[in-house]
Amino acid sequence: MQSSTSGHKKLNMTYAIHVRNLTKQFGNLVAVDAITLEVKRGTLFGFVGPNGAGKTTTVNMLTGLLKPTSGTIKILGRDLEKSPVEIKQSMGVMPEGLALYEQLTGEEYLYFVGRMYGLEKEDIHSRSEELFQFMDLQDFRKTYIYEYSMGMKKKLSLASIFIHDPEVLFLDEPFEGIDPASSKLIRDALEQMREKGATIFLTSHILPIVEKVCTEICIINKGKIIFTSPTEQIRERMKDEISQKRYDDLEDVFLTLIGTEQDGKELSWLRK
């Protein structure tokens, strides 16, 4: 009994996300196939893969939006199925579709989110002031969200998941469809959260950004995890495991691991 308790404490201290044999089936389609993940606290974890690989399905299960077919999920040492409310209070989520209430102003939306997480009005006001300044949205706080650009909506969504100071953040495609300045601001914000001790789990198709900001990278393909490594060790591990080829960047590693069927393809009217 003592050993079990000790093990639980160690897990709680070491891992923010602990997944075992997580599976999701939609009829005959196995979207996520018995994956196992351990994400240490304070990690900026990049979860990448081609379209249809199972990234969003995995995030939806980890955030409690989708029930797994089988497997276990522990967030901050707690079982997600047994303690969903407690876990979600410590979690911030930016879904791919953002899911903002666009009939509200930016100011109204942050107030709504802050109250939902039980913050006092004074704290919501002071934190909102800082967040609007930090996200360069101070001139749009009373503007309706449906009038925001995509970059502004993503910054507001990020502000809304920062406001209650979560321990674990999940972001699905935070860099897609935004300008370089907004991308840089979001990257800086995530790095500040990580340095403070938060754990960040993000998906993205923009591999150069993933390689730049993430401390660990995991590649999923056809519902299975095929490679996981600290970012700084990727080239060394690839060299040891596959060949002596020199890999220039994450995209080169990614394309080698997932395989491509594009070589040799051509359009008839573009032939020389």
Sequence and secondary structure as in RCSB ss.txt:
>XXXX:A:sequence
MQSSTSGHKKLNMTYAIHVRNLTKQFGNLVAVDAITLEVKRGTLFGFVGPNGAGKTTTVNMLTGLLKPTSGTIKI
LGRDLEKSPVEIKQSMGVMPEGLALYEQLTGEEYLYFVGRMYGLEKEDIHSRSEELFQFMDLQDFRKTYIYEYSM
GMKKKLSLASIFIHDPEVLFLDEPFEGIDPASSKLIRDALEQMREKGATIFLTSHILPIVEKVCTEICIINKGKI
IFTSPTEQIRERMKDEISQKRYDDLEDVFLTLIGTEQDGKELSWLRK
>XXXX:A:secstr
 HHHHHHHHHHHHHEEEEEEEEEEEETTEEEEEEEEEEEETT EEEEE STTSSHHHHHHHHTTSS  SEEEEEE
TTEETTT HHHHHHTEEEE TT    TTSBHHHHHHHHHHHTT  HHHHHHHHHHHHHHTT GGGTTSBGGGS H
HHHHHHHHHHHHTT  SEEEEESTTTT  HHHHHHHHHHHHHHHHHT EEEEE S HHHHHHH SEEEEEETTEE
EEEEEGGGHHHHHHHHT S    SHHHHHHHHH  S TT   GGG  
